[in-house]
Amino acid sequence: MDCRPGCGACCVAPSISSPIPGMPAGKAAGERCVQLTADNRCRLFGAAERPDVCAGLRPAPEMCGASTEAALAGLAALEAATRPERPISSPPLEH
């Protein structure tokens, strides 16, 4: 399967914890990547600066669905299902 032209769901829905050019702290889930063009294409596609997590994504019917809206919903659900639990705060150390 090839990417759906102009979709961009994988550049919006998931969080990315690794640095992205222009986003040194990565991006939050649901935040549009700064490298996504107005017509929803990746400026870094094929470039060495593209984060490994992005380069490793491969379009598949299960991820992309039949539309951009389906891809956004499916990726948001996957993001929520795989989000690590918030760390439990530990009490301050006694000195």
Secondary structure as a PSIPRED ss2 file (coil, helix, strand):
# PSIPRED VFORMAT (PSIPRED V4.0)

   1 M C   1.000  0.000  0.000
   2 D C   1.000  0.000  0.000
   3 C C   1.000  0.000  0.000
   4 R C   1.000  0.000  0.000
   5 P C   1.000  0.000  0.000
   6 G C   1.000  0.000  0.000
   7 C C   1.000  0.000  0.000
   8 G C   1.000  0.000  0.000
   9 A H   0.000  1.000  0.000
  10 C H   0.000  1.000  0.000
  11 C H   0.000  1.000  0.000
  12 V C   1.000  0.000  0.000
  13 A C   1.000  0.000  0.000
  14 P C   1.000  0.000  0.000
  15 S C   1.000  0.000  0.000
  16 I E   0.000  0.000  1.000
  17 S C   1.000  0.000  0.000
  18 S C   1.000  0.000  0.000
  19 P C   1.000  0.000  0.000
  20 I E   0.000  0.000  1.000
  21 P C   1.000  0.000  0.000
  22 G C   1.000  0.000  0.000
  23 M E   0.000  0.000  1.000
  24 P C   1.000  0.000  0.000
  25 A C   1.000  0.000  0.000
  26 G C   1.000  0.000  0.000
  27 K E   0.000  0.000  1.000
  28 A C   1.000  0.000  0.000
  29 A C   1.000  0.000  0.000
  30 G C   1.000  0.000  0.000
  31 E C   1.000  0.000  0.000
  32 R C   1.000  0.000  0.000
  33 C C   1.000  0.000  0.000
  34 V C   1.000  0.000  0.000
  35 Q C   1.000  0.000  0.000
  36 L E   0.000  0.000  1.000
  37 T C   1.000  0.000  0.000
  38 A C   1.000  0.000  0.000
  39 D C   1.000  0.000  0.000
  40 N C   1.000  0.000  0.000
  41 R C   1.000  0.000  0.000
  42 C E   0.000  0.000  1.000
  43 R C   1.000  0.000  0.000
  44 L C   1.000  0.000  0.000
  45 F C   1.000  0.000  0.000
  46 G C   1.000  0.000  0.000
  47 A C   1.000  0.000  0.000
  48 A C   1.000  0.000  0.000
  49 E C   1.000  0.000  0.000
  50 R C   1.000  0.000  0.000
  51 P C   1.000  0.000  0.000
  52 D H   0.000  1.000  0.000
  53 V H   0.000  1.000  0.000
  54 C H   0.000  1.000  0.000
  55 A H   0.000  1.000  0.000
  56 G H   0.000  1.000  0.000
  57 L C   1.000  0.000  0.000
  58 R C   1.000  0.000  0.000
  59 P C   1.000  0.000  0.000
  60 A C   1.000  0.000  0.000
  61 P H   0.000  1.000  0.000
  62 E H   0.000  1.000  0.000
  63 M H   0.000  1.000  0.000
  64 C H   0.000  1.000  0.000
  65 G C   1.000  0.000  0.000
  66 A C   1.000  0.000  0.000
  67 S C   1.000  0.000  0.000
  68 T H   0.000  1.000  0.000
  69 E H   0.000  1.000  0.000
  70 A H   0.000  1.000  0.000
  71 A H   0.000  1.000  0.000
  72 L H   0.000  1.000  0.000
  73 A H   0.000  1.000  0.000
  74 G H   0.000  1.000  0.000
  75 L H   0.000  1.000  0.000
  76 A H   0.000  1.000  0.000
  77 A H   0.000  1.000  0.000
  78 L H   0.000  1.000  0.000
  79 E H   0.000  1.000  0.000
  80 A H   0.000  1.000  0.000
  81 A H   0.000  1.000  0.000
  82 T H   0.000  1.000  0.000
  83 R C   1.000  0.000  0.000
  84 P C   1.000  0.000  0.000
  85 E C   1.000  0.000  0.000
  86 R C   1.000  0.000  0.000
  87 P C   1.000  0.000  0.000
  88 I C   1.000  0.000  0.000
  89 S C   1.000  0.000  0.000
  90 S C   1.000  0.000  0.000
  91 P C   1.000  0.000  0.000
  92 P C   1.000  0.000  0.000
  93 L C   1.000  0.000  0.000
  94 E C   1.000  0.000  0.000
  95 H C   1.000  0.000  0.000
